[in-house]
């Protein structure tokens, strides 16, 4: 690339050659793009509304479009990055992070908002091997208070704070 082209702001990948494809990033980008495309297609049946009165389909359409574009960008970048070994799968983190929202959904009626949020936060906190009891406790209390303030008092969601499974 000439000095003049560089001064004019030529594309950053101009003249770059693909040496090796990062298959992990390519697969991740394709998954993001496919999920985004699926939600874009699904959101077409919802009313988008107008610029002044947004309909229920506008926000999902925007989020799905951003996810799809992010996937395309990650997939494109995979042609210009070096492939890294995948390594070991962090099974503890994977299981606990996936279990947290499932536990919340299962227990929110029985424990109420406070108990279900506390259980979900505690479960996801210990997905990290670096989280100790002190950090886990502080995150659980802090995020539970935040969620109660936002969802119960701020948004006024009709979820009881304490459920029938709690006797206190």
Buried (B, 14 or more C-beta within 10 A) or exposed (E): EEEEEEEEEEEEEEEEEEEEBBEBBBEBBBEBBEBBBEBBEEBEEBEBEEEEEEEEBBEBBBBBBEBBEBBBEBBEBBBBBEBEEEEEEEEEBEEBBEBBEEBBEEBBEEBBBBBBBBBBBBBBBBBBEEBEEEEBEEBBEEBBEEBBEEBBEEEEEEBBBEBEEEEE
